Amino acid sequence: MRIQVRRTGGFAGIERSATVDTTGRSDGDAWRALADEALAGASLAPRAGVPDGFAYEITVDGRTLHTADPRLTDAQRELVSRVLKEGA
């Protein structure tokens, strides 16, 4: 499974993106469970956030969702954090 996160906005307007490929990873099942939870019931259309907040584009195996601060679910926030930390 390929998970991509793109974060835009914020006070400085700096874009950051990262990708994690879970294929062959020992923790692949945990990544899949988190990604499934993050995508569950998510809006596929871009959503407005707050001024100077971050906007996120999360793509999991070709399925993309859009969200923004402060509307992230706990699962979305954790997934974004992990991908931006561990991804390339």
CORURJO-V857630 format. One record per backbone hydrogen bond with DSSP energy under -1.0 kcal/mol. CO is the residue of the C=O (numbers start at 1). NH is the residue of the N-H. If there is no record, write none. Layout:
BEGIN
co & nh
CO & NH
CO & NH
END
This chain:
BEGIN
co & nh
1 & 22
2 & 61
3 & 20
4 & 59
5 & 18
6 & 57
7 & 16
8 & 55
16 & 7
18 & 5
19 & 88
20 & 3
22 & 25
25 & 28
27 & 31
28 & 32
29 & 33
30 & 34
31 & 35
32 & 36
33 & 37
34 & 38
35 & 39
36 & 40
39 & 42
43 & 66
50 & 53
53 & 10
54 & 69
55 & 8
56 & 67
57 & 6
58 & 65
59 & 4
60 & 63
63 & 60
65 & 58
67 & 56
68 & 71
73 & 77
74 & 78
75 & 79
76 & 80
77 & 81
78 & 82
79 & 83
80 & 84
81 & 85
82 & 86
83 & 87
END
